[in-house]
Amino acid sequence: MTSFNDLGLCQPLLNALTAGKYTQPTPIQTQAIPPVLAGRDLLGIAQTGTGKTAAFALPILQRLADTRHRPAPKTCRALILSPTRELAAQIADKFRAYGREMGLSVATVFGGVGMNPQIQTLGRGVDILVATPGRLIDHMDRRTLSLAAVETVVLDEADQMLDLGFVHAIRKISAALPKRRQSLFFSATMPQSIGQLAAGFLHDPVRVEVTPAATTVERIEQSVIFVEADRKRALLAEIMADPAMERTLVFTRTKHGADRVARHLGNSKVPAAAIHGNKSQSQRERALADFKAGRIRVLVATDIAARGIDVTGVSHVVNFELPNVPESYVHRIGRTARAGRDGKAISFCAQDERGLLRDIERTTRQRIAATDRRSDAALAAASAVANQNDRQENRSSHDQRSDGPHRQGQRPAGNRHGGHRTDGQRADGHRSDGHRTEGHRTEGAHKPGNGGRPFHKKKPRGQGDNRPGGNRQGGRPQGQARAG
Ligand code: AMP
């Protein structure tokens, strides 16, 4: 079996890997590190959780150290583009950890924080810059950063970049990069739109594909609970009584929903925090730090905010609402079972979400077994209390809900187009000051009083056609191209 020693990495990096208790390279690291060290371009089809950050960070650090020179003011030598702030911060942390004996400078540039400290840092020149596209362009426009000296560029999570409407930003950034450069491109999925973006970005790339979408999914024990929308919060508080749920990430569709769920858990004596685009950077960081340190057991997040959250030891992922796009399901549950660990994913599915569940099962080629957690009568009683609180809360927060860029209402189950955006539309509500405000979806289908039926116990379906290394590209039916 290949070891890190076999990959041609220098001693300072090997020391850092030992300190980080990395004993063995992951498949993407084994395949990507040697060609990237040799200066080749790379097309990596891999999702988060596969060790892809180290797969590009280690060889980039080594190449920068081998050709060490002082970066010119307002330039960077390596540029890593990330779709979200959280992921950018985590990538930068990884560079710092792996490069701790190498003395290279690492900086981040993303929205939600002041420009001036970033301008000062960039003014000195940095070796490694990790940036989100919007804020990077702000700096380019103000001429506080030039990309003319970039030696290596990484486009991470390209599919998310397109989903978030960053395609024009990426094109603008690409045009400002030197022609002679090393380019690395990572995406979890490779639909045609991403393939075209990659083709324009890369020169004669080595293609490395790992198939965690299926393998990760298979390592995770997944279940679905059929429950009406207005009983979900009571159910969540109920299942959190299980001490095995020691570090649980809960996904909601909307920011408002995330806040409500976190509040309900708090009222039920389960310490929780919400993380989403309306929270300040410091609130997000505090919530994440509390979650990592175990001070809170539950982090409630929207998809965009959760992108890139890398917390080891997430015991459970709960899909409080099913995502509109099956790929998001894979991304969400991939937050557990990271780096070879096992994990559990529980999805709450209301009647009107069954179409979404079918889409997910089709994409992952797995049947998700249904479980029943508790008696309906007990749940109904708990729900009555939650709904009472909710009605009071709705009255007071009605105005608040109408803020932010509105997305279309929840699409009818089975129509995947509804959740997608049209070309160029910035779903993250990005403003030119670099602040991100996530889209706000209406929650019509999840309002209290919608249905109120007992939750149904579904017959467990047989383990269908599990497919190791399944074809992620096939997840999206023909003709349903991703926006962008
Ligand atoms: P990534 O896919 O880059 O987000 O990495 C997922 C997680 O795996 C991170 O917490 C990494 O620190 C961890 N990791 C990456 N490579 C290895 C390795 N070779 N051995 C153990 N853990 C790793």
Residues whose N, C-alpha, C, O or C-beta is under 5 A from the ligand:
A	BS01	AMP	K21 Y22 T23 Q24 P25 T26 Q47 T48 G49 T50 G51 K52 T53 A54 R338 A339
